[in-house]
Amino acid sequence: MTIMILGGSGFIGNKLVEILCDDGSSPISCDIKNSHYLQENAKYVQTDILELSEMARLFSKYGTESVIHLVGLPSIGYCEKNPQLSFKLNVQSVQNTLEAMRKTDVKKIVFASSAAIYGCSNNGLLKETELANPVTIYGHHKLIAEQLIKSYCDSYGISYAILRLFNVYGADPNMGNDVISIFIRKAINGEEILVKGRKKFRDFIHVDDVGQAFKMATSNNGSNLVLNIGSGKQVTLYELAEITEKFFPNANIKYENTPDDGTGSIADTELAKKYLKFKPRDPYERIIEHYELFSKN
């Protein structure tokens, strides 16, 4: 099966290319920028996903059967300040991909969505049936992208797997924009770490587990799927700060109480377990391993 990874040079893309190559596949990594981590048996193609005719040409040229769409602008704050760019990368890139798939008869898309589509919820574990209620530009744009994918399924028979990612970490801290990368980077550089709410919590999921989920979703030939991809467990920002202090005793950690202290979202992962046999590792074990890796450098 010919798999094209759109955004293959990014945080998740690099890991997914590595996983697929280790599994014996030869994916095509398609991105506007090259990757320094490209595997030997993967092919890199430089292109702009916003150029529809070029995307259709590439899909046809390589006989693409499945597309993994990882392109986007994942920073909520940056999207709020740059809504037009957010629309281009989080919505228009998906529309272009779907239209290129329609024109070249590509049958399946696996899409990186986000838990941000749920908005603020206090309903415990979030199930995929939870009413979407985004409260950010980023969340709204991800929801629009999901709806576009479903519309192309209904009208043109394109099948899909939509993976709603929770808080992904595991990158080089100098590259990552997740809170764990930020904490480690600031601890290494001796910068102040501001913890905005001790009781606020996250569902942290390592990029290795996310990569495995995409691999399994690509090979799954079942029904159209919408799945949460998280650990299913909460880690508070206070616990994360304690871990930071353990590995970086000189870390300059400050605390700030916020009006929404004690909030967060946790994934119900039962459907991912059912359809993908998804079994993420315990987040505490993973986070500690990640800190150990970079505290020694």
MIVODREN-35859 format. One line per 3 residues: number of its first residue (from 1); their letters; for each residue x, y, z of N, C-alpha, C. Coordinates in nm, 3 decimals. Example, Ala and Ser with C-alpha at 12.3 -4.5 7.8 and 13.67 -1.06 7.14 Angstrom:
1> as> 1.319 -0.569 0.780 1.230 -0.450 0.780 1.320 -0.330 0.780 | 1.285 -0.225 0.708 1.367 -0.106 0.714 1.290 0.003 0.787
This chain:
1> mti> 0.084 -0.119 0.000 0.000 0.000 0.000 0.088 0.124 0.000 | 0.061 0.217 -0.093 0.136 0.341 -0.101 0.075 0.445 -0.008 | 0.154 0.485 0.093 0.107 0.580 0.194 0.181 0.712 0.176
4> mil> 0.107 0.821 0.164 0.168 0.953 0.159 0.138 1.026 0.289 | 0.245 1.074 0.355 0.231 1.145 0.481 0.247 1.293 0.454 | 0.140 1.367 0.469 0.144 1.512 0.449 0.184 1.577 0.581
7> ggs> 0.296 1.647 0.579 0.352 1.698 0.703 0.449 1.598 0.764 | 0.516 1.522 0.678 0.605 1.415 0.723 0.733 1.463 0.788 | 0.762 1.593 0.777 0.884 1.647 0.839 0.858 1.707 0.976
10> gfi> 0.734 1.702 1.021 0.699 1.762 1.149 0.722 1.670 1.267 | 0.677 1.715 1.383 0.695 1.645 1.511 0.641 1.502 1.504 | 0.515 1.487 1.474 0.455 1.353 1.465 0.498 1.285 1.336
13> gnk> 0.510 1.362 1.228 0.546 1.304 1.099 0.679 1.231 1.100 | 0.781 1.291 1.162 0.911 1.226 1.170 0.901 1.090 1.240 | 0.829 1.088 1.349 0.813 0.963 1.425 0.736 0.860 1.345
16> lve> 0.631 0.903 1.276 0.550 0.810 1.199 0.629 0.751 1.082 | 0.708 0.833 1.013 0.793 0.782 0.905 0.886 0.674 0.959 | 0.945 0.700 1.075 1.035 0.603 1.138 0.963 0.472 1.170
19> ilc> 0.843 0.482 1.227 0.766 0.362 1.265 0.728 0.281 1.142 | 0.680 0.347 1.038 0.639 0.276 0.917 0.757 0.210 0.848 | 0.871 0.279 0.846 0.991 0.220 0.785 1.038 0.098 0.864
22> ddg> 1.036 0.107 0.995 1.075 -0.006 1.079 0.982 -0.125 1.058 | 0.858 -0.094 1.016 0.759 -0.200 0.993 0.768 -0.257 0.852 | 0.863 -0.206 0.773 0.883 -0.259 0.638 0.816 -0.181 0.527
25> ssp> 0.747 -0.072 0.562 0.682 0.011 0.460 0.782 0.110 0.401 | 0.743 0.169 0.288 0.825 0.273 0.225 0.737 0.395 0.201 | 0.704 0.469 0.307 0.613 0.583 0.293 0.675 0.698 0.215
28> isc> 0.589 0.783 0.165 0.633 0.905 0.097 0.605 1.022 0.191 | 0.710 1.090 0.230 0.698 1.205 0.319 0.686 1.331 0.235 | 0.573 1.397 0.248 0.546 1.515 0.167 0.537 1.637 0.258
31> dik> 0.622 1.737 0.235 0.626 1.854 0.322 0.691 1.969 0.247 | 0.664 2.090 0.295 0.726 2.206 0.233 0.871 2.221 0.277 | 0.906 2.157 0.389 1.043 2.160 0.439 1.098 2.018 0.449
34> nsh> 1.227 2.005 0.429 1.291 1.874 0.436 1.307 1.833 0.582 | 1.332 1.704 0.602 1.351 1.652 0.736 1.496 1.608 0.754 | 1.550 1.638 0.872 1.685 1.593 0.904 1.685 1.449 0.955
37> ylq> 1.564 1.393 0.973 1.553 1.261 1.035 1.499 1.155 0.939 | 1.498 1.186 0.809 1.433 1.096 0.713 1.501 0.959 0.710 | 1.418 0.856 0.714 1.468 0.720 0.713 1.516 0.680 0.573
40> ena> 1.602 0.579 0.571 1.668 0.540 0.446 1.570 0.492 0.340 | 1.467 0.416 0.381 1.375 0.361 0.280 1.247 0.443 0.265 | 1.249 0.571 0.311 1.137 0.662 0.287 1.175 0.760 0.177
43> kyv> 1.076 0.806 0.105 1.100 0.904 -0.001 1.047 1.039 0.044 | 1.123 1.144 0.020 1.080 1.280 0.054 1.042 1.355 -0.073 | 0.927 1.421 -0.069 0.882 1.505 -0.180 0.851 1.643 -0.125
46> qtd> 0.916 1.745 -0.180 0.890 1.881 -0.134 0.776 1.942 -0.214 | 0.675 1.990 -0.144 0.563 2.054 -0.212 0.485 2.139 -0.113 | 0.395 2.221 -0.166 0.307 2.305 -0.085 0.168 2.245 -0.091
49> ile> 0.118 2.203 0.025 -0.012 2.137 0.029 -0.125 2.230 -0.013 | -0.101 2.361 -0.012 -0.205 2.456 -0.051 -0.217 2.469 -0.204 | -0.129 2.399 -0.278 -0.137 2.398 -0.424 -0.213 2.273 -0.468
52> lse> -0.340 2.289 -0.497 -0.427 2.176 -0.526 -0.379 2.094 -0.646 | -0.347 2.158 -0.756 -0.308 2.085 -0.877 -0.181 2.004 -0.853 | -0.089 2.058 -0.773 0.035 1.986 -0.744 0.008 1.864 -0.656
55> mar> -0.085 1.878 -0.562 -0.119 1.764 -0.477 -0.182 1.652 -0.560 | -0.271 1.689 -0.648 -0.335 1.589 -0.735 -0.230 1.520 -0.822 | -0.135 1.597 -0.874 -0.028 1.539 -0.957 0.053 1.437 -0.879
58> lfs> 0.088 1.472 -0.755 0.169 1.381 -0.673 0.092 1.255 -0.636 | -0.035 1.270 -0.602 -0.115 1.152 -0.569 -0.121 1.056 -0.687 | -0.138 1.113 -0.806 -0.145 1.031 -0.926 -0.010 0.969 -0.960
61> kyg> 0.096 1.049 -0.951 0.230 1.004 -0.987 0.274 0.884 -0.904 | 0.245 0.887 -0.775 0.293 0.782 -0.685 0.190 0.673 -0.658 | 0.076 0.680 -0.727 -0.025 0.576 -0.707 -0.070 0.567 -0.562
64> tes> -0.093 0.683 -0.502 -0.126 0.690 -0.360 -0.257 0.619 -0.329 | -0.255 0.535 -0.225 -0.376 0.465 -0.183 -0.433 0.521 -0.053 | -0.345 0.567 0.035 -0.387 0.626 0.163 -0.307 0.751 0.191
67> vih> -0.374 0.850 0.252 -0.310 0.975 0.289 -0.320 0.992 0.440 | -0.209 1.028 0.503 -0.209 1.065 0.643 -0.188 1.215 0.650 | -0.286 1.286 0.700 -0.281 1.434 0.701 -0.239 1.483 0.839
70> lvg> -0.115 1.535 0.849 -0.060 1.586 0.974 -0.033 1.736 0.968 | -0.063 1.798 0.855 -0.036 1.941 0.838 -0.131 2.021 0.927 | -0.080 2.126 0.990 -0.167 2.211 1.069 -0.086 2.315 1.145
73> lps> -0.158 2.399 1.215 -0.098 2.499 1.302 -0.149 2.469 1.442 | -0.074 2.390 1.522 -0.128 2.335 1.647 -0.125 2.428 1.767 | -0.061 2.542 1.756 -0.052 2.633 1.871 -0.181 2.714 1.886
76> igy> -0.254 2.689 1.994 -0.382 2.757 2.015 -0.362 2.908 2.021 | -0.262 2.952 2.097 -0.237 3.095 2.110 -0.200 3.159 1.977 | -0.116 3.093 1.899 -0.073 3.147 1.770 -0.191 3.154 1.673
79> cek> -0.278 3.053 1.678 -0.397 3.054 1.592 -0.489 3.171 1.626 | -0.501 3.202 1.757 -0.585 3.315 1.798 -0.531 3.446 1.740 | -0.399 3.459 1.734 -0.338 3.581 1.683 -0.331 3.583 1.530
82> npq> -0.340 3.465 1.468 -0.325 3.453 1.323 -0.435 3.364 1.265 | -0.561 3.407 1.276 -0.674 3.321 1.234 -0.672 3.286 1.086 | -0.623 3.378 1.001 -0.620 3.350 0.858 -0.521 3.238 0.827
85> lsf> -0.405 3.243 0.892 -0.306 3.137 0.873 -0.358 3.006 0.929 | -0.426 3.013 1.043 -0.487 2.893 1.100 -0.585 2.830 1.002 | -0.667 2.914 0.937 -0.764 2.862 0.840 -0.693 2.793 0.724
88> kln> -0.587 2.855 0.675 -0.515 2.798 0.561 -0.457 2.660 0.596 | -0.392 2.651 0.712 -0.322 2.528 0.746 -0.413 2.422 0.808 | -0.513 2.465 0.883 -0.599 2.369 0.953 -0.726 2.333 0.877
91> vqs> -0.766 2.417 0.780 -0.890 2.390 0.706 -0.862 2.376 0.556 | -0.803 2.480 0.496 -0.783 2.476 0.351 -0.693 2.360 0.309 | -0.593 2.329 0.391 -0.505 2.216 0.356 -0.583 2.086 0.350
94> vqn> -0.685 2.073 0.436 -0.769 1.952 0.437 -0.859 1.951 0.314 | -0.921 2.065 0.282 -1.005 2.073 0.163 -0.926 2.039 0.038 | -0.805 2.095 0.025 -0.720 2.065 -0.091 -0.688 1.916 -0.099
97> tle> -0.656 1.859 0.015 -0.622 1.716 0.018 -0.740 1.631 -0.027 | -0.856 1.661 0.025 -0.977 1.583 -0.010 -1.011 1.597 -0.158 | -0.998 1.719 -0.209 -1.030 1.740 -0.351 -0.928 1.670 -0.441
100> amr> -0.801 1.674 -0.403 -0.700 1.601 -0.479 -0.724 1.451 -0.473 | -0.768 1.402 -0.357 -0.803 1.260 -0.343 -0.921 1.224 -0.434 | -1.022 1.311 -0.436 -1.139 1.285 -0.521 -1.099 1.277 -0.668
103> ktd> -1.013 1.369 -0.710 -0.974 1.375 -0.851 -0.888 1.257 -0.894 | -0.817 1.197 -0.799 -0.722 1.089 -0.832 -0.764 0.954 -0.773 | -0.884 0.949 -0.716 -0.943 0.824 -0.667 -0.861 0.762 -0.552
106> vkk> -0.808 0.846 -0.464 -0.744 0.796 -0.341 -0.854 0.763 -0.242 | -0.847 0.648 -0.179 -0.961 0.595 -0.106 -0.968 0.627 0.043 | -0.855 0.660 0.106 -0.859 0.673 0.252 -0.773 0.789 0.301
109> ivf> -0.824 0.858 0.406 -0.749 0.962 0.474 -0.748 0.933 0.625 | -0.633 0.948 0.687 -0.619 0.942 0.832 -0.579 1.083 0.877 | -0.662 1.142 0.961 -0.648 1.284 0.990 -0.615 1.310 1.137
112> ass> -0.518 1.399 1.159 -0.482 1.440 1.295 -0.572 1.554 1.340 | -0.675 1.520 1.417 -0.761 1.621 1.476 -0.713 1.648 1.619 | -0.799 1.706 1.700 -0.755 1.750 1.832 -0.867 1.742 1.934
115> aai> -0.829 1.721 2.060 -0.925 1.726 2.172 -0.982 1.867 2.188 | -0.920 1.966 2.121 -0.970 2.103 2.130 -1.110 2.118 2.074 | -1.156 2.022 1.995 -1.292 2.031 1.940 -1.397 2.015 2.050
118> ygc> -1.359 1.955 2.164 -1.454 1.936 2.273 -1.478 2.065 2.352 | -1.382 2.157 2.350 -1.394 2.277 2.430 -1.373 2.248 2.577 | -1.436 2.324 2.664 -1.424 2.306 2.809 -1.534 2.211 2.856
121> snn> -1.494 2.100 2.916 -1.591 2.002 2.961 -1.553 1.954 3.101 | -1.654 1.932 3.182 -1.633 1.877 3.317 -1.702 1.743 3.332 | -1.712 1.672 3.221 -1.787 1.546 3.221 -1.700 1.424 3.243
124> gll> -1.584 1.442 3.307 -1.496 1.328 3.331 -1.429 1.284 3.204 | -1.420 1.151 3.184 -1.359 1.100 3.062 -1.440 1.142 2.940 | -1.372 1.198 2.841 -1.441 1.245 2.721 -1.457 1.132 2.621
127> ket> -1.581 1.103 2.587 -1.611 1.005 2.484 -1.624 1.076 2.349 | -1.607 0.998 2.243 -1.617 1.055 2.108 -1.757 1.106 2.078 | -1.857 1.062 2.155 -1.995 1.106 2.136 -2.024 1.238 2.207
130> ela> -1.926 1.288 2.283 -1.942 1.417 2.351 -1.971 1.526 2.249 | -2.064 1.615 2.282 -2.098 1.725 2.192 -1.977 1.814 2.169 | -1.943 1.835 2.043 -1.832 1.925 2.010 -1.872 2.068 2.044
133> npv> -1.786 2.135 2.118 -1.814 2.272 2.161 -1.684 2.351 2.172 | -1.613 2.369 2.061 -1.482 2.435 2.067 -1.495 2.579 2.114 | -1.392 2.625 2.184 -1.393 2.762 2.237 -1.274 2.843 2.185
136> tiy> -1.199 2.787 2.092 -1.084 2.855 2.033 -1.092 2.849 1.881 | -1.021 2.940 1.816 -1.011 2.937 1.670 -0.958 2.801 1.624 | -0.853 2.754 1.692 -0.792 2.625 1.657 -0.895 2.513 1.665
139> ghh> -0.970 2.507 1.776 -1.070 2.403 1.792 -1.178 2.410 1.686 | -1.226 2.531 1.656 -1.328 2.548 1.551 -1.276 2.501 1.416 | -1.153 2.536 1.383 -1.097 2.498 1.253 -1.078 2.348 1.243
142> kli> -1.036 2.284 1.351 -1.023 2.138 1.350 -1.159 2.071 1.332 | -1.262 2.126 1.393 -1.396 2.070 1.378 -1.447 2.087 1.236 | -1.422 2.202 1.175 -1.460 2.223 1.034 -1.390 2.120 0.946
145> aeq> -1.262 2.094 0.973 -1.187 1.996 0.894 -1.250 1.857 0.908 | -1.288 1.820 1.029 -1.355 1.690 1.048 -1.483 1.684 0.966 | -1.560 1.792 0.967 -1.687 1.793 0.893 -1.664 1.785 0.742
148> lik> -1.558 1.848 0.694 -1.524 1.836 0.552 -1.494 1.691 0.515 | -1.417 1.625 0.599 -1.382 1.485 0.573 -1.508 1.398 0.568 | -1.597 1.418 0.661 -1.720 1.339 0.664 -1.807 1.369 0.542
151> syc> -1.807 1.494 0.496 -1.887 1.528 0.379 -1.833 1.460 0.254 | -1.701 1.449 0.241 -1.642 1.379 0.126 -1.666 1.229 0.136 | -1.677 1.178 0.256 -1.714 1.037 0.273 -1.856 1.015 0.223
154> dsy> -1.947 1.103 0.266 -2.088 1.088 0.227 -2.109 1.105 0.077 | -2.040 1.202 0.018 -2.064 1.236 -0.123 -1.981 1.156 -0.222 | -1.858 1.116 -0.181 -1.765 1.057 -0.277 -1.708 0.923 -0.232
157> gis> -1.749 0.875 -0.118 -1.707 0.741 -0.075 -1.566 0.732 -0.020 | -1.503 0.845 0.011 -1.371 0.842 0.073 -1.384 0.795 0.217 | -1.305 0.698 0.256 -1.311 0.649 0.394 -1.211 0.726 0.481
160> yai> -1.233 0.721 0.613 -1.150 0.803 0.700 -1.130 0.739 0.837 | -1.024 0.784 0.900 -1.002 0.765 1.042 -0.960 0.900 1.097 | -1.039 0.955 1.187 -1.010 1.083 1.250 -0.959 1.056 1.390
163> lrl> -0.835 1.097 1.418 -0.774 1.073 1.549 -0.769 1.205 1.625 | -0.845 1.212 1.734 -0.847 1.333 1.816 -0.736 1.322 1.921 | -0.630 1.396 1.898 -0.511 1.386 1.982 -0.525 1.474 2.106
166> fnv> -0.479 1.420 2.218 -0.477 1.498 2.340 -0.339 1.565 2.350 | -0.276 1.572 2.463 -0.152 1.653 2.477 -0.031 1.569 2.439 | 0.014 1.586 2.316 0.125 1.506 2.263 0.258 1.568 2.305
169> yga> 0.350 1.484 2.351 0.484 1.530 2.387 0.583 1.423 2.343 | 0.712 1.450 2.365 0.813 1.350 2.332 0.916 1.399 2.234 | 0.904 1.526 2.194 1.000 1.581 2.098 1.125 1.629 2.171
172> dpn> 1.228 1.664 2.093 1.340 1.740 2.144 1.282 1.867 2.205 | 1.312 1.897 2.333 1.254 2.016 2.396 1.283 2.146 2.323 | 1.389 2.148 2.243 1.420 2.268 2.167 1.325 2.287 2.049
175> mgn> 1.250 2.181 2.015 1.157 2.186 1.903 1.012 2.195 1.948 | 0.979 2.129 2.060 0.840 2.114 2.099 0.777 2.239 2.157 | 0.647 2.254 2.134 0.569 2.363 2.192 0.475 2.315 2.301
178> dvi> 0.483 2.186 2.337 0.399 2.132 2.443 0.455 2.176 2.578 | 0.371 2.167 2.682 0.411 2.218 2.813 0.531 2.143 2.871 | 0.543 2.013 2.841 0.657 1.937 2.892 0.787 1.987 2.828
181> sif> 0.785 2.008 2.697 0.903 2.062 2.630 0.939 2.200 2.684 | 0.837 2.281 2.708 0.861 2.417 2.760 0.924 2.411 2.898 | 0.872 2.324 2.986 0.927 2.311 3.122 1.073 2.267 3.116
184> irk> 1.102 2.165 3.035 1.240 2.113 3.027 1.333 2.219 2.969 | 1.290 2.284 2.862 1.373 2.385 2.796 1.405 2.500 2.891 | 1.305 2.545 2.964 1.329 2.656 3.057 1.415 2.612 3.175
187> ain> 1.399 2.487 3.220 1.483 2.437 3.329 1.629 2.430 3.286 | 1.653 2.383 3.165 1.790 2.374 3.113 1.852 2.513 3.099 | 1.772 2.610 3.055 1.823 2.745 3.029 1.819 2.836 3.152
190> gee> 1.772 2.783 3.264 1.767 2.863 3.386 1.661 2.972 3.384 | 1.558 2.954 3.301 1.451 3.054 3.291 1.338 3.022 3.389 | 1.262 3.122 3.425 1.149 3.102 3.516 1.042 3.014 3.451
193> ilv> 0.991 2.918 3.527 0.882 2.831 3.483 0.757 2.873 3.559 | 0.658 2.925 3.489 0.536 2.971 3.553 0.428 2.864 3.539 | 0.386 2.810 3.653 0.282 2.707 3.655 0.149 2.777 3.680
196> kgr> 0.064 2.779 3.577 -0.062 2.854 3.586 -0.174 2.765 3.637 | -0.169 2.736 3.767 -0.274 2.653 3.828 -0.223 2.517 3.868 | -0.205 2.495 3.999 -0.152 2.367 4.047 -0.240 2.248 4.010
199> kkf> -0.371 2.267 4.015 -0.463 2.155 3.998 -0.507 2.133 3.854 | -0.470 2.224 3.767 -0.504 2.201 3.626 -0.434 2.075 3.579 | -0.500 2.000 3.494 -0.442 1.871 3.453 -0.451 1.853 3.302
202> rdf> -0.371 1.759 3.255 -0.366 1.726 3.113 -0.365 1.574 3.098 | -0.403 1.531 2.979 -0.386 1.392 2.938 -0.267 1.390 2.843 | -0.151 1.352 2.896 -0.029 1.353 2.816 -0.011 1.219 2.746
205> ihv> 0.021 1.225 2.617 0.042 1.104 2.538 0.172 1.118 2.459 | 0.259 1.019 2.471 0.391 1.026 2.407 0.377 1.009 2.256 | 0.463 1.080 2.182 0.457 1.076 2.036 0.479 0.935 1.982
208> ddv> 0.553 0.850 2.052 0.570 0.711 2.009 0.434 0.639 2.004 | 0.353 0.661 2.108 0.220 0.599 2.111 0.130 0.657 2.003 | 0.141 0.787 1.981 0.062 0.852 1.876 0.100 0.796 1.739
211> gqa> 0.230 0.780 1.714 0.275 0.722 1.588 0.220 0.583 1.565 | 0.219 0.502 1.670 0.164 0.367 1.659 0.014 0.372 1.626 | -0.057 0.468 1.686 -0.200 0.482 1.659 -0.225 0.514 1.512
214> fkm> -0.144 0.604 1.455 -0.161 0.637 1.314 -0.129 0.517 1.225 | -0.026 0.443 1.260 0.007 0.324 1.181 -0.110 0.226 1.182 | -0.166 0.202 1.299 -0.276 0.107 1.310 -0.401 0.157 1.240
217> ats> -0.426 0.289 1.248 -0.544 0.345 1.181 -0.531 0.336 1.030 | -0.409 0.348 0.979 -0.387 0.340 0.834 -0.412 0.199 0.782 | -0.372 0.100 0.861 -0.388 -0.039 0.817 -0.526 -0.094 0.848
220> nng> -0.603 -0.026 0.933 -0.738 -0.073 0.969 -0.832 -0.055 0.851 | -0.899 -0.162 0.816 -0.990 -0.158 0.700 -1.137 -0.162 0.741 | -1.164 -0.127 0.866 -1.301 -0.132 0.916 -1.381 -0.008 0.879
223> snl> -1.479 0.019 0.963 -1.569 0.131 0.939 -1.496 0.264 0.956 | -1.558 0.370 0.909 -1.505 0.503 0.932 -1.499 0.529 1.082 | -1.387 0.584 1.127 -1.361 0.593 1.270 -1.334 0.735 1.315
226> vln> -1.384 0.769 1.433 -1.344 0.889 1.506 -1.300 0.841 1.644 | -1.171 0.862 1.676 -1.115 0.801 1.796 -1.033 0.900 1.877 | -1.048 0.893 2.008 -0.961 0.968 2.099 -0.827 0.897 2.111
229> igs> -0.720 0.975 2.105 -0.586 0.920 2.125 -0.521 0.996 2.242 | -0.525 0.933 2.357 -0.465 0.988 2.478 -0.425 0.873 2.567 | -0.378 0.905 2.687 -0.339 0.800 2.781 -0.458 0.753 2.864
232> gkq> -0.561 0.839 2.874 -0.675 0.807 2.958 -0.650 0.837 3.105 | -0.539 0.904 3.136 -0.505 0.936 3.275 -0.465 1.083 3.286 | -0.486 1.139 3.404 -0.453 1.280 3.423 -0.322 1.298 3.497
235> vtl> -0.250 1.402 3.457 -0.131 1.447 3.527 -0.150 1.596 3.552 | -0.143 1.639 3.678 -0.162 1.780 3.708 -0.035 1.859 3.677 | -0.051 1.987 3.659 0.065 2.072 3.635 0.156 2.076 3.759
238> yel> 0.097 2.061 3.878 0.179 2.055 3.999 0.267 1.930 3.998 | 0.208 1.815 3.958 0.287 1.692 3.949 0.397 1.706 3.845 | 0.366 1.772 3.735 0.466 1.792 3.631 0.579 1.883 3.683
241> aei> 0.542 1.984 3.758 0.643 2.073 3.816 0.732 1.997 3.915 | 0.672 1.906 3.993 0.751 1.825 4.087 0.851 1.737 4.013 | 0.808 1.678 3.902 0.899 1.595 3.821 1.012 1.682 3.767
244> tek> 0.977 1.802 3.721 1.078 1.895 3.670 1.182 1.925 3.777 | 1.134 1.952 3.899 1.225 1.986 4.009 1.312 1.867 4.049 | 1.259 1.747 4.036 1.336 1.626 4.068 1.456 1.612 3.976
247> ffp> 1.436 1.636 3.847 1.544 1.617 3.750 1.628 1.744 3.730 | 1.570 1.858 3.765 1.642 1.985 3.754 1.626 2.059 3.887 | 1.704 2.020 3.990 1.687 2.075 4.125 1.696 2.227 4.131
250> nan> 1.763 2.288 4.036 1.779 2.434 4.039 1.674 2.506 3.955 | 1.573 2.434 3.911 1.469 2.495 3.828 1.398 2.607 3.906 | 1.373 2.717 3.838 1.309 2.834 3.899 1.158 2.826 3.870
253> iky> 1.085 2.762 3.962 0.942 2.735 3.941 0.857 2.831 4.025 | 0.764 2.899 3.959 0.671 2.989 4.025 0.528 2.941 3.997 | 0.438 2.967 4.093 0.300 2.923 4.079 0.206 3.043 4.072
256> ent> 0.105 3.028 3.987 0.004 3.132 3.971 -0.133 3.066 3.972 | -0.220 3.108 4.062 -0.356 3.055 4.064 -0.436 3.119 3.951 | -0.522 3.043 3.890 -0.603 3.093 3.780 -0.750 3.063 3.808
259> pdd> -0.841 3.139 3.747 -0.984 3.118 3.774 -1.034 2.979 3.739 | -0.973 2.914 3.641 -1.020 2.781 3.601 -0.930 2.671 3.658 | -0.869 2.696 3.773 -0.783 2.596 3.836 -0.862 2.466 3.858
262> gtg> -0.800 2.353 3.831 -0.866 2.225 3.849 -0.941 2.178 3.727 | -0.908 2.232 3.609 -0.976 2.191 3.487 -0.880 2.119 3.394 | -0.936 2.047 3.302 -0.858 1.974 3.203 -0.947 1.874 3.133
265> sia> -0.891 1.799 3.042 -0.968 1.698 2.969 -0.890 1.568 2.963 | -0.962 1.458 2.978 -0.903 1.324 2.977 -0.976 1.239 2.874 | -0.901 1.164 2.797 -0.960 1.084 2.690 -1.019 0.954 2.740
268> dte> -1.138 0.924 2.694 -1.190 0.788 2.704 -1.135 0.715 2.581 | -1.052 0.615 2.602 -0.981 0.550 2.490 -1.037 0.411 2.457 | -1.157 0.381 2.504 -1.212 0.247 2.482 -1.229 0.214 2.334
271> lak> -1.274 0.310 2.254 -1.292 0.283 2.112 -1.158 0.260 2.042 | -1.057 0.336 2.081 -0.924 0.316 2.022 -0.870 0.178 2.058 | -0.896 0.135 2.180 -0.855 0.001 2.220 -0.930 -0.105 2.141
274> kyl> -1.058 -0.081 2.118 -1.142 -0.178 2.047 -1.102 -0.190 1.900 | -1.087 -0.078 1.832 -1.066 -0.081 1.687 -0.919 -0.087 1.646 | -0.830 -0.031 1.729 -0.689 -0.027 1.692 -0.600 -0.112 1.782
277> kfk> -0.660 -0.174 1.885 -0.579 -0.245 1.986 -0.477 -0.149 2.047 | -0.520 -0.026 2.067 -0.433 0.081 2.115 -0.407 0.066 2.264 | -0.279 0.056 2.302 -0.242 0.038 2.441 -0.125 0.130 2.476
280> prd> -0.155 0.256 2.507 -0.047 0.349 2.543 0.014 0.313 2.677 | 0.140 0.348 2.693 0.207 0.324 2.820 0.164 0.427 2.924 | 0.186 0.395 3.049 0.150 0.484 3.159 0.221 0.619 3.140
283> pye> 0.147 0.730 3.150 0.209 0.860 3.124 0.319 0.896 3.222 | 0.306 0.855 3.349 0.411 0.887 3.447 0.543 0.820 3.410 | 0.537 0.693 3.370 0.658 0.622 3.328 0.722 0.692 3.208
286> rii> 0.638 0.726 3.110 0.687 0.788 2.987 0.748 0.925 3.015 | 0.680 1.005 3.097 0.728 1.140 3.125 0.861 1.134 3.198 | 0.873 1.045 3.295 0.998 1.031 3.370 1.112 0.988 3.278
289> ehy> 1.086 0.893 3.188 1.188 0.850 3.091 1.230 0.968 3.004 | 1.134 1.051 2.965 1.163 1.165 2.880 1.250 1.266 2.955 | 1.218 1.293 3.079 1.300 1.385 3.160 1.440 1.328 3.181
292> elf> 1.450 1.198 3.206 1.581 1.136 3.226 1.669 1.155 3.103 | 1.610 1.142 2.987 1.684 1.152 2.862 1.750 1.289 2.848 | 1.675 1.395 2.881 1.728 1.529 2.857 1.796 1.591 2.977
295> skn> 1.775 1.536 3.095 1.845 1.588 3.212 1.992 1.544 3.212 | 2.024 1.441 3.134 2.161 1.391 3.126 2.244 1.464 3.021 | 2.177 1.538 2.935 2.248 1.607 2.826 2.313 1.737 2.874
